[in-house]
Amino acid sequence: MNPAPTTFEAKHKQLKAGRGSFLDKASDRARNYLHQHGQGPPQR
């Protein structure tokens, strides 16, 4: 009888499943933000 997974556990599973794409999106967002604010070129 499993308890329903907490949101933390669910998120952790999601992260493990799509870690690459999640990190890519996060770094892309950071790069775009820095680029928009003149802190450096986007590394694409």
mmCIF file of the N, C-alpha and C atoms, coordinates in Angstrom:
data_MODEL
# 
_entry.id   MODEL 
# 
loop_
_atom_site.group_PDB 
_atom_site.id 
_atom_site.type_symbol 
_atom_site.label_atom_id 
_atom_site.label_alt_id 
_atom_site.label_comp_id 
_atom_site.label_asym_id 
_atom_site.label_entity_id 
_atom_site.label_seq_id 
_atom_site.pdbx_PDB_ins_code 
_atom_site.Cartn_x 
_atom_site.Cartn_y 
_atom_site.Cartn_z 
_atom_site.occupancy 
_atom_site.B_iso_or_equiv 
_atom_site.pdbx_formal_charge 
_atom_site.auth_seq_id 
_atom_site.auth_comp_id 
_atom_site.auth_asym_id 
_atom_site.auth_atom_id 
_atom_site.pdbx_PDB_model_num 
ATOM 1   N N  . MET A 1 1  ? 0.861  -1.199 0.000   1.00 0.00 ? 1  MET A N  1 
ATOM 2   C CA . MET A 1 1  ? 0.000  0.000  0.000   1.00 0.00 ? 1  MET A CA 1 
ATOM 3   C C  . MET A 1 1  ? 0.891  1.242  0.000   1.00 0.00 ? 1  MET A C  1 
ATOM 4   N N  . ASN A 1 2  ? 1.084  1.804  -1.168  1.00 0.00 ? 2  ASN A N  1 
ATOM 5   C CA . ASN A 1 2  ? 1.969  2.957  -1.282  1.00 0.00 ? 2  ASN A CA 1 
ATOM 6   C C  . ASN A 1 2  ? 1.211  4.245  -1.005  1.00 0.00 ? 2  ASN A C  1 
ATOM 7   N N  . PRO A 1 3  ? 1.771  5.116  -0.196  1.00 0.00 ? 3  PRO A N  1 
ATOM 8   C CA . PRO A 1 3  ? 1.171  6.450  -0.058  1.00 0.00 ? 3  PRO A CA 1 
ATOM 9   C C  . PRO A 1 3  ? 1.364  7.229  -1.350  1.00 0.00 ? 3  PRO A C  1 
ATOM 10  N N  . ALA A 1 4  ? 0.494  8.165  -1.592  1.00 0.00 ? 4  ALA A N  1 
ATOM 11  C CA . ALA A 1 4  ? 0.655  8.983  -2.798  1.00 0.00 ? 4  ALA A CA 1 
ATOM 12  C C  . ALA A 1 4  ? 1.984  9.721  -2.694  1.00 0.00 ? 4  ALA A C  1 
ATOM 13  N N  . PRO A 1 5  ? 2.725  9.789  -3.787  1.00 0.00 ? 5  PRO A N  1 
ATOM 14  C CA . PRO A 1 5  ? 4.021  10.475 -3.732  1.00 0.00 ? 5  PRO A CA 1 
ATOM 15  C C  . PRO A 1 5  ? 3.836  11.959 -3.439  1.00 0.00 ? 5  PRO A C  1 
ATOM 16  N N  . THR A 1 6  ? 4.704  12.484 -2.614  1.00 0.00 ? 6  THR A N  1 
ATOM 17  C CA . THR A 1 6  ? 4.643  13.919 -2.351  1.00 0.00 ? 6  THR A CA 1 
ATOM 18  C C  . THR A 1 6  ? 5.072  14.669 -3.602  1.00 0.00 ? 6  THR A C  1 
ATOM 19  N N  . THR A 1 7  ? 4.805  15.929 -3.647  1.00 0.00 ? 7  THR A N  1 
ATOM 20  C CA . THR A 1 7  ? 5.206  16.697 -4.822  1.00 0.00 ? 7  THR A CA 1 
ATOM 21  C C  . THR A 1 7  ? 6.717  16.664 -4.963  1.00 0.00 ? 7  THR A C  1 
ATOM 22  N N  . PHE A 1 8  ? 7.423  16.629 -3.828  1.00 0.00 ? 8  PHE A N  1 
ATOM 23  C CA . PHE A 1 8  ? 8.884  16.582 -3.912  1.00 0.00 ? 8  PHE A CA 1 
ATOM 24  C C  . PHE A 1 8  ? 9.325  15.299 -4.605  1.00 0.00 ? 8  PHE A C  1 
ATOM 25  N N  . GLU A 1 9  ? 8.755  14.162 -4.179  1.00 0.00 ? 9  GLU A N  1 
ATOM 26  C CA . GLU A 1 9  ? 9.137  12.887 -4.791  1.00 0.00 ? 9  GLU A CA 1 
ATOM 27  C C  . GLU A 1 9  ? 8.778  12.881 -6.270  1.00 0.00 ? 9  GLU A C  1 
ATOM 28  N N  . ALA A 1 10 ? 7.602  13.390 -6.589  1.00 0.00 ? 10 ALA A N  1 
ATOM 29  C CA . ALA A 1 10 ? 7.187  13.413 -7.993  1.00 0.00 ? 10 ALA A CA 1 
ATOM 30  C C  . ALA A 1 10 ? 8.154  14.279 -8.803  1.00 0.00 ? 10 ALA A C  1 
ATOM 31  N N  . LYS A 1 11 ? 8.493  15.429 -8.252  1.00 0.00 ? 11 LYS A N  1 
ATOM 32  C CA . LYS A 1 11 ? 9.419  16.314 -8.971  1.00 0.00 ? 11 LYS A CA 1 
ATOM 33  C C  . LYS A 1 11 ? 10.769 15.644 -9.140  1.00 0.00 ? 11 LYS A C  1 
ATOM 34  N N  . HIS A 1 12 ? 11.206 14.955 -8.090  1.00 0.00 ? 12 HIS A N  1 
ATOM 35  C CA . HIS A 1 12 ? 12.504 14.284 -8.166  1.00 0.00 ? 12 HIS A CA 1 
ATOM 36  C C  . HIS A 1 12 ? 12.492 13.241 -9.276  1.00 0.00 ? 12 HIS A C  1 
ATOM 37  N N  . LYS A 1 13 ? 11.405 12.476 -9.336  1.00 0.00 ? 13 LYS A N  1 
ATOM 38  C CA . LYS A 1 13 ? 11.292 11.464 -10.399 1.00 0.00 ? 13 LYS A CA 1 
ATOM 39  C C  . LYS A 1 13 ? 11.325 12.146 -11.760 1.00 0.00 ? 13 LYS A C  1 
ATOM 40  N N  . GLN A 1 14 ? 10.581 13.232 -11.882 1.00 0.00 ? 14 GLN A N  1 
ATOM 41  C CA . GLN A 1 14 ? 10.551 13.964 -13.149 1.00 0.00 ? 14 GLN A CA 1 
ATOM 42  C C  . GLN A 1 14 ? 11.955 14.428 -13.520 1.00 0.00 ? 14 GLN A C  1 
ATOM 43  N N  . LEU A 1 15 ? 12.659 14.963 -12.534 1.00 0.00 ? 15 LEU A N  1 
ATOM 44  C CA . LEU A 1 15 ? 14.000 15.474 -12.809 1.00 0.00 ? 15 LEU A CA 1 
ATOM 45  C C  . LEU A 1 15 ? 14.908 14.348 -13.262 1.00 0.00 ? 15 LEU A C  1 
ATOM 46  N N  . LYS A 1 16 ? 14.815 13.208 -12.569 1.00 0.00 ? 16 LYS A N  1 
ATOM 47  C CA . LYS A 1 16 ? 15.674 12.093 -12.953 1.00 0.00 ? 16 LYS A CA 1 
ATOM 48  C C  . LYS A 1 16 ? 15.343 11.631 -14.366 1.00 0.00 ? 16 LYS A C  1 
ATOM 49  N N  . ALA A 1 17 ? 14.061 11.661 -14.704 1.00 0.00 ? 17 ALA A N  1 
ATOM 50  C CA . ALA A 1 17 ? 13.655 11.195 -16.036 1.00 0.00 ? 17 ALA A CA 1 
ATOM 51  C C  . ALA A 1 17 ? 14.146 12.170 -17.105 1.00 0.00 ? 17 ALA A C  1 
ATOM 52  N N  . GLY A 1 18 ? 13.948 13.465 -16.891 1.00 0.00 ? 18 GLY A N  1 
ATOM 53  C CA . GLY A 1 18 ? 14.284 14.431 -17.934 1.00 0.00 ? 18 GLY A CA 1 
ATOM 54  C C  . GLY A 1 18 ? 15.348 15.403 -17.492 1.00 0.00 ? 18 GLY A C  1 
ATOM 55  N N  . ARG A 1 19 ? 16.341 14.895 -16.779 1.00 0.00 ? 19 ARG A N  1 
ATOM 56  C CA . ARG A 1 19 ? 17.359 15.791 -16.229 1.00 0.00 ? 19 ARG A CA 1 
ATOM 57  C C  . ARG A 1 19 ? 18.041 16.596 -17.330 1.00 0.00 ? 19 ARG A C  1 
ATOM 58  N N  . GLY A 1 20 ? 18.422 15.926 -18.424 1.00 0.00 ? 20 GLY A N  1 
ATOM 59  C CA . GLY A 1 20 ? 19.139 16.628 -19.483 1.00 0.00 ? 20 GLY A CA 1 
ATOM 60  C C  . GLY A 1 20 ? 18.330 17.791 -20.027 1.00 0.00 ? 20 GLY A C  1 
ATOM 61  N N  . SER A 1 21 ? 17.072 17.514 -20.398 1.00 0.00 ? 21 SER A N  1 
ATOM 62  C CA . SER A 1 21 ? 16.273 18.572 -21.008 1.00 0.00 ? 21 SER A CA 1 
ATOM 63  C C  . SER A 1 21 ? 15.994 19.673 -19.989 1.00 0.00 ? 21 SER A C  1 
ATOM 64  N N  . PHE A 1 22 ? 15.782 19.283 -18.724 1.00 0.00 ? 22 PHE A N  1 
ATOM 65  C CA . PHE A 1 22 ? 15.506 20.298 -17.705 1.00 0.00 ? 22 PHE A CA 1 
ATOM 66  C C  . PHE A 1 22 ? 16.713 21.220 -17.545 1.00 0.00 ? 22 PHE A C  1 
ATOM 67  N N  . LEU A 1 23 ? 17.901 20.628 -17.448 1.00 0.00 ? 23 LEU A N  1 
ATOM 68  C CA . LEU A 1 23 ? 19.095 21.459 -17.269 1.00 0.00 ? 23 LEU A CA 1 
ATOM 69  C C  . LEU A 1 23 ? 19.324 22.315 -18.501 1.00 0.00 ? 23 LEU A C  1 
ATOM 70  N N  . ASP A 1 24 ? 19.076 21.738 -19.685 1.00 0.00 ? 24 ASP A N  1 
ATOM 71  C CA . ASP A 1 24 ? 19.248 22.521 -20.907 1.00 0.00 ? 24 ASP A CA 1 
ATOM 72  C C  . ASP A 1 24 ? 18.338 23.737 -20.879 1.00 0.00 ? 24 ASP A C  1 
ATOM 73  N N  . LYS A 1 25 ? 17.069 23.516 -20.490 1.00 0.00 ? 25 LYS A N  1 
ATOM 74  C CA . LYS A 1 25 ? 16.132 24.635 -20.473 1.00 0.00 ? 25 LYS A CA 1 
ATOM 75  C C  . LYS A 1 25 ? 16.579 25.681 -19.472 1.00 0.00 ? 25 LYS A C  1 
ATOM 76  N N  . ALA A 1 26 ? 17.014 25.232 -18.304 1.00 0.00 ? 26 ALA A N  1 
ATOM 77  C CA . ALA A 1 26 ? 17.414 26.184 -17.264 1.00 0.00 ? 26 ALA A CA 1 
ATOM 78  C C  . ALA A 1 26 ? 18.614 27.005 -17.727 1.00 0.00 ? 26 ALA A C  1 
ATOM 79  N N  . SER A 1 27 ? 19.615 26.331 -18.298 1.00 0.00 ? 27 SER A N  1 
ATOM 80  C CA . SER A 1 27 ? 20.807 27.070 -18.720 1.00 0.00 ? 27 SER A CA 1 
ATOM 81  C C  . SER A 1 27 ? 20.470 27.979 -19.898 1.00 0.00 ? 27 SER A C  1 
ATOM 82  N N  . ASP A 1 28 ? 19.598 27.517 -20.787 1.00 0.00 ? 28 ASP A N  1 
ATOM 83  C CA . ASP A 1 28 ? 19.180 28.381 -21.895 1.00 0.00 ? 28 ASP A CA 1 
ATOM 84  C C  . ASP A 1 28 ? 18.507 29.630 -21.352 1.00 0.00 ? 28 ASP A C  1 
ATOM 85  N N  . ARG A 1 29 ? 17.632 29.455 -20.360 1.00 0.00 ? 29 ARG A N  1 
ATOM 86  C CA . ARG A 1 29 ? 16.922 30.600 -19.811 1.00 0.00 ? 29 ARG A CA 1 
ATOM 87  C C  . ARG A 1 29 ? 17.922 31.565 -19.180 1.00 0.00 ? 29 ARG A C  1 
ATOM 88  N N  . ALA A 1 30 ? 18.886 31.016 -18.445 1.00 0.00 ? 30 ALA A N  1 
ATOM 89  C CA . ALA A 1 30 ? 19.885 31.878 -17.800 1.00 0.00 ? 30 ALA A CA 1 
ATOM 90  C C  . ALA A 1 30 ? 20.683 32.629 -18.856 1.00 0.00 ? 30 ALA A C  1 
ATOM 91  N N  . ARG A 1 31 ? 21.084 31.929 -19.906 1.00 0.00 ? 31 ARG A N  1 
ATOM 92  C CA . ARG A 1 31 ? 21.878 32.582 -20.949 1.00 0.00 ? 31 ARG A CA 1 
ATOM 93  C C  . ARG A 1 31 ? 21.063 33.674 -21.630 1.00 0.00 ? 31 ARG A C  1 
ATOM 94  N N  . ASN A 1 32 ? 19.801 33.373 -21.940 1.00 0.00 ? 32 ASN A N  1 
ATOM 95  C CA . ASN A 1 32 ? 18.976 34.381 -22.605 1.00 0.00 ? 32 ASN A CA 1 
ATOM 96  C C  . ASN A 1 32 ? 18.797 35.595 -21.705 1.00 0.00 ? 32 ASN A C  1 
ATOM 97  N N  . TYR A 1 33 ? 18.592 35.349 -20.402 1.00 0.00 ? 33 TYR A N  1 
ATOM 98  C CA . TYR A 1 33 ? 18.413 36.458 -19.469 1.00 0.00 ? 33 TYR A CA 1 
ATOM 99  C C  . TYR A 1 33 ? 19.670 37.324 -19.445 1.00 0.00 ? 33 TYR A C  1 
ATOM 100 N N  . LEU A 1 34 ? 20.832 36.689 -19.318 1.00 0.00 ? 34 LEU A N  1 
ATOM 101 C CA . LEU A 1 34 ? 22.079 37.453 -19.279 1.00 0.00 ? 34 LEU A CA 1 
ATOM 102 C C  . LEU A 1 34 ? 22.269 38.209 -20.583 1.00 0.00 ? 34 LEU A C  1 
ATOM 103 N N  . HIS A 1 35 ? 21.943 37.573 -21.686 1.00 0.00 ? 35 HIS A N  1 
ATOM 104 C CA . HIS A 1 35 ? 22.123 38.228 -22.981 1.00 0.00 ? 35 HIS A CA 1 
ATOM 105 C C  . HIS A 1 35 ? 21.222 39.457 -23.086 1.00 0.00 ? 35 HIS A C  1 
ATOM 106 N N  . GLN A 1 36 ? 19.958 39.307 -22.661 1.00 0.00 ? 36 GLN A N  1 
ATOM 107 C CA . GLN A 1 36 ? 19.028 40.429 -22.755 1.00 0.00 ? 36 GLN A CA 1 
ATOM 108 C C  . GLN A 1 36 ? 19.519 41.602 -21.913 1.00 0.00 ? 36 GLN A C  1 
ATOM 109 N N  . HIS A 1 37 ? 20.208 41.313 -20.811 1.00 0.00 ? 37 HIS A N  1 
ATOM 110 C CA . HIS A 1 37 ? 20.622 42.383 -19.917 1.00 0.00 ? 37 HIS A CA 1 
ATOM 111 C C  . HIS A 1 37 ? 22.082 42.772 -20.144 1.00 0.00 ? 37 HIS A C  1 
ATOM 112 N N  . GLY A 1 38 ? 22.604 42.379 -21.299 1.00 0.00 ? 38 GLY A N  1 
ATOM 113 C CA . GLY A 1 38 ? 23.929 42.841 -21.689 1.00 0.00 ? 38 GLY A CA 1 
ATOM 114 C C  . GLY A 1 38 ? 25.052 42.292 -20.830 1.00 0.00 ? 38 GLY A C  1 
ATOM 115 N N  . GLN A 1 39 ? 24.873 41.101 -20.268 1.00 0.00 ? 39 GLN A N  1 
ATOM 116 C CA . GLN A 1 39 ? 25.920 40.548 -19.412 1.00 0.00 ? 39 GLN A CA 1 
ATOM 117 C C  . GLN A 1 39 ? 26.791 39.555 -20.158 1.00 0.00 ? 39 GLN A C  1 
ATOM 118 N N  . GLY A 1 40 ? 26.592 39.440 -21.453 1.00 0.00 ? 40 GLY A N  1 
ATOM 119 C CA . GLY A 1 40 ? 27.426 38.498 -22.178 1.00 0.00 ? 40 GLY A CA 1 
ATOM 120 C C  . GLY A 1 40 ? 26.660 37.881 -23.329 1.00 0.00 ? 40 GLY A C  1 
ATOM 121 N N  . PRO A 1 41 ? 27.366 37.262 -24.259 1.00 0.00 ? 41 PRO A N  1 
ATOM 122 C CA . PRO A 1 41 ? 26.721 36.669 -25.429 1.00 0.00 ? 41 PRO A CA 1 
ATOM 123 C C  . PRO A 1 41 ? 26.053 35.353 -25.078 1.00 0.00 ? 41 PRO A C  1 
ATOM 124 N N  . PRO A 1 42 ? 24.980 34.994 -25.758 1.00 0.00 ? 42 PRO A N  1 
ATOM 125 C CA . PRO A 1 42 ? 24.399 33.664 -25.582 1.00 0.00 ? 42 PRO A CA 1 
ATOM 126 C C  . PRO A 1 42 ? 25.346 32.619 -26.137 1.00 0.00 ? 42 PRO A C  1 
ATOM 127 N N  . GLN A 1 43 ? 25.499 31.514 -25.435 1.00 0.00 ? 43 GLN A N  1 
ATOM 128 C CA . GLN A 1 43 ? 26.466 30.489 -25.845 1.00 0.00 ? 43 GLN A CA 1 
ATOM 129 C C  . GLN A 1 43 ? 25.798 29.455 -26.724 1.00 0.00 ? 43 GLN A C  1 
ATOM 130 N N  . ARG A 1 44 ? 25.214 29.901 -27.823 1.00 0.00 ? 44 ARG A N  1 
ATOM 131 C CA . ARG A 1 44 ? 24.489 28.938 -28.660 1.00 0.00 ? 44 ARG A CA 1 
ATOM 132 C C  . ARG A 1 44 ? 25.201 28.832 -29.993 1.00 0.00 ? 44 ARG A C  1 
# 
